[in-house]
């Protein structure tokens, strides 16, 4: 997560009225072909075009062949809009060709702390 995202989250987190939500998508890779990459870019564009999108982080666990993408949102409505986007829905219908399995964790971010070093 970049400094700008941390700062944005910290500033928003100062007010109980301004909640932050995260959606963590964790998956075990089967294959990442051209179609996967195309859908991935369409989904990223849909997220960035959403006015409630605050940023994202990506993680990999090569030992277990897992990846994770965590998206940050300013409201559950923004997250739902993203989830219902046509590219996201089409990719969900075809997930078995790219993933062995997946899970999604939706959370409310309670606090963000950082020394600013990352």
N, C-alpha and C positions, 0 to 999 in steps of 0.2 A: 504494500500500500504506500503510495507516494506521500510526501510531506503535505501536499495540497489537500489530499483526501483526508489525512489525519486531522489537519487543521479545520477543514470543513465539518468533519464529524464532531470534533471537540467543541467548536463554536455552536453547532446545533444542539449538542447535548447539554448545554448550560441551562436550557429552558425545558421544564417538564412538558410544556405544550408542544414542543417540536420533537416528536419521536423519530427514531431512526430504526429501520428494519433491515435485516439481512436475509438473503436467500442463498443458502449454500447448496450447490449442485455438485455431488460427489459421484464419480462414475469409474467403473473399471473398463479400460479400453479393450475393445475387440479389434477394431481397425479404424484408421483415420484416412479415408480416401478423399478424392477430390470433392465428392458430393458432401461429405462431412464438413470439409473446410468451407465450402460454399454456404451451407446452412449456418455454420458457426459465425461467419462474417455477417450474414443477414440478421442473425439473432443479436450480435453485438451492435449493429446499426440500429436495430429496434430499441435496444436498451438506451443507447446514447440519445436517440430522438425523444425519449420519454422525459418529460419535464421533471419527474420525480426521481430520476436516476442520479445517484450521488457518486458512483464509482464502482470499481470491482478489484478483486485480487484473484490471482491464480496460484495454485499449489500443485506439486507433483510428489507422488510417493512411488519411485521406480521399483522398489522391492516388491510392492503389491500390485504394480501396474495400475495404480489409481491416480486420478487427477481430481481437482476440485476448483470450482469457480464460485466465489462469493460476490454477489451483487448487493449494493447498498441502496436503499430507497427511503424517500421522505414520508411515505405513507403506504398503507396496505392497498389502497386504491391504485397507486402507481404500480406496485408489484403485480396486482391482478391484471392491469392493463397490459403489462409486459407479458405475463403468462398467457394471456389470451391472444397475443399477436399471431397473425396467420403463419409466419415463418416458424415461430416457436411451436405452434400446434402441429404443423406438418412434420417438423423434426421429431416431435414426441411420438408421432404415429409410426415413425421408422426407426426408433432408437435401437431396436434389437440388432440391426445390421452393424452398428458402431460400438455398442456397449454390451458387456456381459451382464451388467446390472448397474443400478443407480439408486441414490436416495437424495431427497431434497429436505433440507432443514430450514424452516422459517423461524427467525428469532427477532426479538426486540433488543436493540443494542442499549444496554444500561449505562455504560461508561466507556470512554476511550482514553487511554493513557499512553504517553510516548515520551521518550527522552529526546525525540527529534533526530535521532541518529540514523534512522532508516526511512 
